[in-house]
Amino acid sequence: MTPKGETAGERSDTRGLESLLEYLRSNRGFDFSGYKRASLERRIRKRMHQVGIGTYEDYQDHLEVTPEEYTDLFNTILINVTGFFRDKPAWDYLSREIVPLILEAAGDSDDPIRAWSAACATGEEAYTIAMVLAEAMGDREYRRRVKIYATDVDDDALVRARQGVYARDALKPLPDGFLARYFEQGPLGYTFRGDLRRSVIFGRNDMVQDAPISRIDLLVSRNALMYFTPEAQARILSHFNFALRDTGFLFLGKSEMLITHADLFTPHELKWRVFRKVSRVGLRDRMAFFADAGLAAPAEGERHGDVQGGVFDTGPVASVVVDRGGVVTGANLRARTLFDLSPAAFGRPLRDLELSYRPADLRTALEQAYSSGSDVHLGRVDWVATPGQTRVLDISVSPLPRGLGAVFYFEDVTETARLDKEFEHSKRQLESAYEELQSTVEELETTNEELQSTNEELETTNEELQSSNEELETMNEELQSTNDELEAMNEEQQRRSYESDKLNLYLEGILGAIGVGVVVLDRDQRIHVWNANSTDLWGLRPDEVDGRHFLELDIGLPVEKLKDPIRTVLGDGAGMIEEQVEAVTRTGKAMNMRVRTLPLRRGEGDVYGAILLMTPLRKADLDG
């Protein structure tokens, strides 16, 4: 039985689409599960319509017997709409404001400036980044320090991108002087400069499935996220967050806002879609302790002793307990030693102790814990315990049950923080060594090929972008692709129109030069050609007679006498029929007129009109 709201045909289409996507994944390694279903179905349907196939099952059969169809299908799904300096005002802002910040953060060190063009299509975006950085740094520094990684899932697009050859029309958006400065003309088009091209490394990377490139200063991915589902977008943005340095920037397309991703990115300049990375600190679970929740609340006189008795004096984490009124009621041995708490501190309000604001603001955290009823984590805080000795404390506060008070935890993570820094330093050294190894292999094997980027994996939270705006932008991309095709057809039409105008000009010259009146009729005996000699004879201009029935003309020519010859020629395609009639010209002059009627046909084909040749007869002609 068909579910409510879903027809049997719709269920069949859904199963057919899922079967086709699974077939593409298993046979070609393309996983489109993260793409938006509406956009994906529209693109596949477009390709099916182009090859004249109606169902997904039939199209899958077509793919099995026609391997070359995969290329056309992937080119249809992966629209690859791109261009040099696309949305130029945004690139101007990036060049003017963001690139100087990146170079300032890098300083005078020899660390490379690393950029990543994700979903680079045929390479225009990656080479745009190269030109922007070369303008800012100069050719010498660019060649020494810049690494640009350009990735996509479309292998055919990557092949074109690696070649770096473009037609002149594709280079029209370049700023003045850039064509001569960064491109060299060759037999196939304009090629990006070879010495700068060596810093651009192309490779295949699925933004959803594959691990990201690390330590990136500038990550450019323009109008790619909108093709993915919210779940896939969340995974991609998680990868982007990992890929960027803390000083790095994310540059997105004009439809991508990241409104619901404040935990990953914060706007630097929302108008031009430039974002900064939000650094994330992992939370760890805490074990709260308190007296048996089933116990009745102690009397006022017994409060300090009862609560303090619940503190594990030998606990591994320094702990300080306060009651509901904010009075310090106890602390374990580690806390007393760490903060040099004397017995006089117990029974005093927390706000009166230096501990309330050093090493962190505990009073605000305590209020937050009481108001939310849950743990509040202050994170890691540097604390100068004694001159010359800095410790790192991980601080949190947990409210006790039944409103008895709260307990502060101060975990000494100094050694852990040191090891984390050493680990990060070692990891950067390892990554640098591995990158150098990749560069060496690339130079030995071929100067025009790229290395696959180092992969690391990171999983994070989900998010959702505004789908409606992205769908509109997707359709705009498709319309742009269609518009390119229409422009090509329009150019062809203009060329043919020019040739037609030229032929008409020749025809008018011929008809005006033959010295006789010429009239061309269609099968309905309506006038389509009326030359200048006809105007001289009968006084009517071509625009006055165009489309009129010939036998309805009121001129000095007795058109009724020509009715039979015209019908005969149009009827059986007879040869020329000649008549002599008496006529009066537009000047009132009477004369004899020879009218020859001929059939109008294409080659040996059917007659589709008649030609009338009108020649005034001189006296010598009549005597003859």
Buried (B, 14 or more C-beta within 10 A) or exposed (E): EEEEEEEEEEEEBBEBBEEBBBBBEEEEEBBBBBBBBEBBBBBBBEBBEEEEBEEBBEBBEBBEEEEEBBEEBBBBBBBBBBBBBBBBEBBBBBBEBBBEBBBEBBEEEEBBBBBBBBBBBBBBBBBBBBBBBBBBBEBEBBBEBBBBBBBBBBEBBBEBBBBBBBEEEBBEBBBEEBBEBBBEEEEEBBBBBEEBBBBBBBBBBBBBBBBBBBBBBBBBBBBBBBBBBBBBBBBBBBBBBBBBBEEBBBBBBBBBBBEBBEBBBEBBBEEBBBBBBBEEEEEEEBEBBBBEEEEEEBEEEEBBEBBBEBBEBEBEBBBBBBBBEBBBBBBBBBBBEBBEBEEEBBEEEBEEBEBBEEBBEBBEBBEBBBEEEEBBBBEBBEBEBEEEEEBBBBBBBBBBEBEBBBBBBBBBBBEEBEEEEEEEEEEEEEBEEEBEEBBEEBEEEEEEEBBEBBEBEEEBEEBEBBEEBBBEBBEEBBEEEEEEEEEEEEEEEEEEEEEEEEEEEEEBEEBEEEEBBBBBBBEEBBBBBBBBBBBEBBEBEBEEBEEBEBEEBEBBBBBEBBEEBBEBBBEEBBEEBEBEBEBBBEEEEEBBBBBBBBBBEEEEEEBEBBBBBBBBEEEEEEEE
